């Protein structure tokens, strides 16, 4: 029969925990199982920075005798100096079965430690191992203290001392973050401990699972150490505006509320250790009363109530997390859309640039070829012998009939002028054409080339006969032919100088044209590559926007399912209650007497247990009172 009662107590709430697991496992996105305490006893974690009396508070709550607290606190620092973080990893304290210390490291067998010096050495080595990454387990380091140090032999809670991230060394930071993120959600109660002199700490906590601690007053308690030390509190104690624990808690409640901009929930202003004895009797009485209230509340905590009532905050937490995740995705989508819009603008500008530069380049390439061809035609005409002869013949027409020295010299003087004018015009035409090439074509990059003028025609072989008129036609024509031949050769010599110089420039222009063509090809290649790269960026940006839009739509739908599901937690308990009730009713009809008795025992408590649990769950999203809906369901 005794075994039957033991089994009954063990399995009495199994249906409720099944309902809880069933409820939590059906969330789409919300990690319910990862943020819910599952232990079937009260697990209390303590979080806060170093040097605020955290260890002293922990030992006090565990029931360690006051005279032993200072001794234990000193060696638990593991040779760390005052002001440095002493808790390097999660630590759990308990009562030893003997007068020895027992140290159990993660994944190791318990080690009996027979002196505080050895224990201090072990804790110092533990810190070195954590810093070096040799110990990365999230399991707590367990320290059992000699039983004579405790006021009673049994400790009803598991108390976890968490390392404070605000005081962690840089090398410990990652491990500390993992420890806090793992154990805070897995604790039924978390004590946030800090000195009363820095209340802004409560506003600035950055850890994910602690940021909204004030929304869960049943699960997070604020413990303010040295709460009687601030001058503002001392003054109020002296003038009796704070005369009891209610006044003191109301004062800190207002101060913290002003900082947070909302009610802070449960606050315990305490004084512990040696500083407690320095208080005036009235203040010491207030401090002891609040500390006793904190200890009593922890000892009287029902893990079942905490475990199940924790579900009532899921709706608000799902709303918060969904809003936060959707906000992050929306922000990412906004950034991606802005990036896509920027890339589209870049693409438009690049297209315009290509159209302007490449199109202009193409037009100029055609223009350059045309001008070079024109230049070739002009410079070849310069050294044309026939054209020079025609000019000379035109100038000599009158002299052919006059047959006088004066007429002959005048005719050749006119021929020279005509030839020099023609040569000047040719040089000017060439240079003007070169100017248009250099000034009108933007992409021709060359030193400016110009044809130089060869100078005047040097013709001194005038007819120097003394007789003004020729008596012999034959002699006159011979003189004219000789002078014509001489002038033509002199003119061709000068035009040859211009021609050779222009020919050299023509070859340079051909080289420029080839370079110009090569530059255009390179420009085409460069812009093609730039366009291809930008297209890849655009494609990636478009895909990113599409994926984020799909993710946003999917996330909203799935979070909406979670929001609907989060309001149904009571129905899961009612469903599992009804299922358990039907099983027990069938069992009550069994032929086996022990089974019938066992079923009756469970049925006797089932209704009351179910009502208490469902009442503890409260009302989903405030639609009806939990009393009415729970009664109606049962």
ABEGO torsion letter per residue (X at the ends): XAAAAAAAAAAAAAAAAAAAAAAAAABAABBAAAABBABABBBBBBBEBBGAGAAAAAAAAAGBBAAAAAAAAAAAAGGBBBGBBABABBBBBBBBABABBBBBBBGBBBBBBABAAAAAAAAAAAAAAAAAGABABABBBBBBBBAAABABABBABBBBBBBBAAABBAAAAAAAAAAAAAAAAABABBBBBBBAABAAAAAABABAAAAAAAABAAABBBBBBGAAABAAAAAAAAAGABABAAAAAAAAAAAAAAAAGBBAEBBBBBBBEAAAAABBAAAAAAAAAAAAAAAAAAAABBAAAAAAAAAAAAAAAAAAAAAAAAAAAAAAAAAAAAAAAAAAAAAAAAAAAAAAAAAAAAAAAAAAAAAAAAAAAAAAAAABAAAAAAAAAAAAAAAAAAGBAAAAAAAAAAAAAAAAAAAAAAAAAAAAAAAAAAAABAABBBBBBBBBBAEBBBBABBBABABABBABAAAAAAAAAAAAAAAAAAAAAAAAAAAAAAAAAAAAAAAAAAAAAAAAAAAAAAAAAAAAAAAAAAAAAAAAAAAAAAAAAAAAAAAAAAAAAAAAAAAAAAAAAAAAAAAAAAAAABABAAAAAAAAAAAAAAAAAAAAAAAAAEBBGGABBAAAAAAAAX
